[in-house]
Amino acid sequence: MHIIEVLLVVVLVFFVFTQFATIPSISDEWPRTKLSILANDAIKTLEAKGVDWFNGTQIENALRPNPGDPAQNVLQPNMIYSVRLQNVIKPRIKIGCLCSDGEFARIKSFLLPGWFMINGVNTSFDIAQVKNMNEAFSLDYDVTLISGYANLGPAQYAVRNFLGYDKGVVEMFDAMGQDPSDVQKSIFGLAAATAKSDGAGIIFSVASSQSGMEANKVYEAFINIPAFSDTFQRFDQWFGSAGVIDQSLGRPAPSLRLDSSGCNGEDYVFTRYYNTFRNGDIDFDVYLAEGASLMVGFGRSSASEYLASLSANASLGYDSFYQRQPLRPTGTNTSHLTETGKWSHVKIISKMGELTLYSNGRKVASAQSSGLLSSNITLYSRCEDARVDNLRITFTEKSEFPNFLNSENITQASDNPNKILLVQKGTNLPACVINYNVENIGKGRTAWISNATASEEYKNLLKAVLVWAAGSEYSPVKADLKSPVSAFFYKSLGNEMQQNAKIMLEIDYLY
């Protein structure tokens, strides 16, 4: 019995010591707990201040606004930190283009004006020409773009290493009768098909419309990246006699002010760089003086021109659609007038012969068009002055591309429909194949696009593919943190394109 009692005492003592041993040391754990509390407070403070999470300098100034007085700062001098954003478009996409001089000039023209803005964030394409494989896969680039077919066999290790750093590789070439190499099969997911392409149009695949699919991410970028945009910082994208840059008023300033020559006159401003509008969305902000009307010409056929009117003057008509010559109303409207003395957001949609006009999210007019041809965007005011700002032209959903397959016989290697972005109607042969979590790497993104002439749709497709291949994580503030604590929250970045970004702040002690 004494032996049993001794054993029981030993077991009880063991459990008691075990419990006490698992109690964290205050001296060891309290600094980490304090740091975690501080990280949560800091990230909430910055968000409350309205900090621009893409601006590293602004973040630094918010966390340490007074370097000479540490007591006034959110973080102390012995703390270092980093900020990471996930599910965002990088504000600067660095591209290494393995291409000839002529191809480099052509691709640069595809990316004009070299930047775009979504949800208030400006993204630029920084493209450099590289001459050989050794330069092409430098980690300085987010994406390597290969124009024309290249034998990647000798560079297979460099390609895989590049992708292992969560980079992207995009290749543009016509695959006429070529049997894809092992690299094309394993890294780009390509295989030879038995059928050949014909002359039918190119459309987005089923996967591109399914939320959560990688193809859908490229599609969303395609329909939200402007084919043309202007915030009217300069006036060199327009010509005409009546437009001036107004530095005193805008959303934000400056804006384009259209001076009216009276109720009997018409003053035109034409876009220089975008003159092929046929189907798509036209978004902009408008500010009307009392009694003014803004006319927006956007479509033409062999027999007529189509315009949208934003009116603050009932004697000139309501917010509606018009045709000319002569100028006459068309379609239906809700007798809506644009409010004066304040900015309104306007959207004009031209889609497969259906015209729709929205003012501040409200449908105010509709009409039908017939046989639209490529057209300029024209603006003019009547009776009184009007102002325009933040003009964006994007493609409508489910856009169709003119055929750019040339007797090609390429398909996705494993018949995975989720990795096919574009297909040809009828043949169902892919015109663009994407790959992700690449074989034996688990990281990186690749895409093959059949080469094409410079249609507006194809230019925007290339931009969208490059944005996707560059990845969706951006670090405005970087630091080498050994054992950080983190705090994060999710934020919707805007209403132009749905982006539920994860904002993450990581903090560690410097010593």
N, C-alpha and C positions, 0 to 999 in steps of 0.2 A: 504494500500500500504506500510505504514511504517513497518508493521509487516512482510510482504513478504521480504522487503529489509533487515530487521534484520536477518531473517532466512537464506537468501542467504549469508550474511556476516558470520554467525555462521558456515554454511556448508563449506565455503571457508577456514575459519580459521582452521576447523577440518582437512581438506585435507592437508593443509600446514604443520600442526603439525605432521600429520601421515607420510608425506614424510620425514621430518627431523628426525623423530623418527626411521625410518628404515635405516638411514645412519649409517654404523658401526662405533663404537668408535675406533679412531686410537689407543688409549692406550690399548684397549682390543684386537683388531684384528691384529694389526701389528706384534706382536710376533709370532702368528700362521702362518701368511702369510710368514714371514721371515723363519720360520721353514720349511714350505712347499717348498720354493725355495731351502733351504739348502739340504733337502732330495733329491730333483731332482738332484742337483749338485753332491751330494755325491755318489748316485748310479751310475751316469754316469762316475764319476771319477774312482770309483772302477772297473767298467767294462773296461774302457780304460786302466787301469793298468794291466788287465788280472788276477784279483784276482780269486782264487778258491772259488766259492760260497759255496762249501761244507765244507770249512775249517774255523771254527770260529776264530781261532787264527790269521790266515792270514787276515781275515776281520778286526779284532781289530787292527792289526798292520798297516793296510792301512788307517783306520779312525783316529787312534791316534798313529802315529809312534813315537812321542816324548812327553811322559807324562810330562816331566819336563819343556816343553816350549809349553804351550797351543796355542800360536799364530801360531805354525807350524802345528797344527792338523786341520783336516776337521771338527771335532766336538769338542765342548768345554766341560769342566768338568761338567757343570750343565745340560748336555744333556745325556739321555739314549736312547737305540735303540734296536731293534730286527730285525732279518732277517729271512724271511720265503720263502721256495721254494715249489712250487706246481707243480704237474704232474711230479714227479721225483721218482726214486727208492731210498729208504732210504739206506744210506751207512752202517748202522748197524741195523739188524732186530733181536730184542730180542724175543725169543720164550720160553714159558712155556709149557713143555710137560707133560701132565697127562698120565703117562704110566708106565708099569712095567720096571724092570731093563733090561730084554731082549729086550723089545720093544724100550726102549730108545737107546740101543746100535745099534739096527737095523736102527732106524730113523737117528741117527748120521751118520751111514755109507751111507745112502741115500743122505745126504747133503755134502758129501766129494767133494772137499777138504775143504769145509766150507766157501768158498768165490767165487766170480766171479767178472769180470770186464766188464762193458758196457760203451761205450763212454768215456773211460778214468776214470771212477769213480768206485772205488772198493767197493763192498758190501759184508759184512760178515754175517753169521748166528751165532748168539750167543744163544745157546739152553741150557736150564736148566731143569732138571727133577723135577717135583712136585708130591707130594704124595696124595693130597686130593683137594677137590673142593675149600676150603678156600684159598689155595695157588694159584690155577690154574688161577684165574681171578684177580690177583694182577695187578694194573695199571703200575707196572714196566715193563710189557711185552707189545709188540706190537701185538702179536698173541698168542692165546692159542691153542695148538695142542692136540687133544684127540685121542689116539690110542686105538681102540676097542670101542664097544658100551658102553655108560655111561648113566645112568638115570639122566637127567639134571633137572627133575622136582623140587627137593628140592633146586637147585641152580639157579632157573629161575631168581630171582631178581638180583643175582650177575652177571649172563650172560648179562642181559639187561643193567645193570649199566655199565659193561665193554664195551659193544658195544656203549653205549651212549657217551663214550669218544673217539669215532672214532677208535675203535680197531677191531681186527678180531678173529674169532673162526673157526678152521678147524677140522673136525672129519674124521677119517679113520676107516671104519668098513664094514663088509659084512652084507647086510641087507637081509638075507635069511629068508623069511616068516614072518618077523617082521612087525607089524602094527605100523607105526610111532606114537609116543606120541604127545601130544599137543605142547610140546616144539619143537619137530622135525618139526611139521607142521608150527607153527607160526614163529619160528626163522630161521630154515634152509630151509623151503619151500618144505618139502618132503611129499609124500603121497604114499599109497599102489597102485600098478598097478595090473591089472588082468593077464597080460602076464608075463612070466618068461624068463630070459635071456637064451641064448644058447651058442654055442662055437664060434660065429662069432667074427671078429676083432672089435676094438674100434677106432672110428674116431672123429675128431672135428665136432661140430655141425655147422649148417648154420650160426647161430648168431656169432660164433667165427670169421668168416671172414668178418663181417660187421663192418666197421669203426664207432666208437661212442658207440658201445655196450660194456657192461662190460665184456662179454665173450671174446670179441676181445682183451681187455687189457691183459687177462690171456694168450691168444694165442700168442700175440706179445712177451710177456715175455718168453714163452716156446721156441719159435724159435730163440730168441736172447740170452738167458742165455746159456753160453757155457756148453756143456756136459763135455768138458775138455779144460783147458787153461793153458798156461805157458808163463811167461815173463822172464824165465830163470834167476831168482834171485838165484836159487840153481840148483844142478844137480841130486838131488835124485829121480827125476821122470823118469829118463832115464838110460839106461845102454848100454854099448858098448865101443869100444876101441879107438874111434876117436873123441869124442866130448869133448870140454872144454868150460868153461864159460869165455867169453871175456869181461873183465871189461872196455876195452878201446873203444869199438864200440857197438852201439845198437840204438834202436829207442824207448826210450832212452837206454843207456847202463845199464846192460850188455846184451849180446846176446849169442847164442850158436854158437861156431865156429866149423865147421866140417873140420878137417885136411885131405887133400887128400893124398893118398899113390901113386898117379900117375895115368896115363891114363889107366893102365891095372889093377888097384886095385879097390876094393870096401870096404868102411868102413861103418859099420852099427851103428845106434843108434835106440833103440826101446823104446817106451813108456811103463812104468810099469803099470800106473794106468788106461790107456784107451786102451783096446785091443779088443773092440767089434764094430769097425766101419764097417758099411755096406752102409747106406744111410745118407747123410748129407752134410754139407759144411765145408771145411777146409780153414781157412783164416790164412795168416801169411805174415810177411815181410821178404824179401830175399836180400842179398848183395853178389854179386859175384865178385871174383877176375878175372882179365883178363884171358880168356881161360877156365873158370870153367864151370861146369855143376852140378846142384843139382837135384838129383833124389828123388822123394817122393813116397814111396810105401804105398798104402791105401786100396787095395782091393785084394781079392783072390777068386778063384773058385776052383772046384775040379780039373780043368785042367790047370789053369794058374794063374799068378799074374798080377796085374795092377799097373802101376806107371805113374806119371807125371814128365816131365822133364822141368826144367828151365835152359836154356842154353845161355851162352855167347860165345859159341864155335861152329861155323857152322859145323866143322868136326865131332862133336859129335851129330849133329842134332839140331833141333829147339825146341822152347817151344811146347811140344807135349805130347801125351800119348803113352805108351809102354806096351807091354806084355812080359813075359818071363816064362819058359825057352824054347828056348834061348831068349835073349833080342832082341825085334823087334818092330818097330813102328806100331801103330794101329790108325785108324780113320783119320781125316784130320787136317791140321794146316795151318796157314797163313804165314809161313816162318818168324816168329817173333823171335828175339833174345832179351834176357834180357840185359838191359844196365848195364855195369860194373861201379864200383866206386860210386854207389849210391843205396839207398834203393828203392825197388819196392814192391808194395802190390799185393799179389797173392791170388786167390780164386779157389779152386777145388770143383766142385759140382758133387756129385754122387746121382742120383735120378732115381729110377725105371729103371735101366739099361742104363740111359743116362749119359754120362760123359762130363763135360764142364770145360775148363780152361780159367781163366781170368787173365790178367796182367794189373795192374793199371786201372781197369775198362773196359778193352778192351778184347773181346772174341778172343782168339788166337788159340784154338784147341777144337775139340770135338771127341767123340768116343762112342761106345756102349760096354756094358759089359753084361755078361750072368752068372746068378746063383751065385751072390756074396754071400760069407759067411762072418762071423765076422772076422775082421782082425786087426792086429796091424797097427800103423803108423810107417813107417821106413824112415830114412833119410840117405843119403850118398852123398858125393861129388866126382867128377871125375876131374882129371887133375890138378885142382887148388882148393884153399880153398873157402868155401862158409859159409855164416852166416845166421842164422834164428832167428827171434824175434817175439814176440807177437802172438804165435800160439793159435788159437781158433777153436774148433770143435763144430758146432751147428747142430741141426736137420733141415732137409729140411721142407719146407712148406707142410701142409696137411699130417703130419706124421700119420702113422697108428700104433696103439698099439697092441701088442698081447693081446688076450682076457684075461681080469682079472675079469669079472663078473662070479659069481658062483651061478647059479639058483636064481638070485635075482629078486625081483619084486617091485622096487622103481621107482617113477616118480616124476615130479615136481608138487607141490600141486595144482597150478592154471592153469596148462597146458601152462605156459608162456615159449615159446621157447627161449626167450632172456636170461633166467636164467639156461639154460642147456648148459654145456661146452662140454661134451663128450657123444656120443651115440654109441650104438652097431649097427653095420650094420644089416639090416634085421628086427630085433625086434624094433629098434629105442628106446630101453630103455636107460635111462641115466646111465652113469658110473661116472659122476661128476655133481653135481648141485650147483650153486652159488646163493647167496642172498645178497641184498644190500638195503640200506635205510630201514632197517628191521622194520617190523610191530610195530607200536606204539612207535618207537624210532626215525626213520628217519635218523639214522646214523649207522655206522659199516658195516662189511662185514662177511658173513659166507660161508662155503663151506663144502659139504659132498663129499668124494671120496671113492669109493669102494676099499677095501684093496687089495694088490697085492704083488706078488713076485718082486724081485729087477731087473726088466728090466731097461735098460738105459733110455728108454722113460719115464717110470713111475717115476724114480728118478727126471728127469727134470720137469715132471708135478708137483710133490710135491714142488719143488723149486719155480716154476712159481705161484702156488696157494698161497704159503706163502708170496711171494713178493706182490701179489695183495691184500691179506687179511691184510697186514701190513699197507696199505694206501699209498697215493702218496704225502703226505706233510711232509716236514722236516724243522726243525728250527736249523740251525747251531749256531745261537746266540739268546738267550731267555732273555726277561726282562718283568717285570710287568709294563706295560704302561697304564696310566689312560685315557688319552685323546690324542692319538698320531695322527700325520699326516703321510701320507704314499706316497711313490713313487714306481713305478714298471715298469718293461719292460718284454717282452717275448724274450726267447732265445732258439734256437735249439741247443741241447747239443752235437750232433755228428751225424755221418753217419752210425753207426752200428745198432742203433735202433732209430726210430723217436721219439724224446721227445721234445715237445714244452713247455719248463718250464716257469713258471711265477716267476720272481725274485722280491721280495717285501722287501723294507726297510721301517721300521716304526721308527719315532723319537718322543720323548717327552721331556719335561723339568723335571729334577729331583726335582726342587722346584720352 
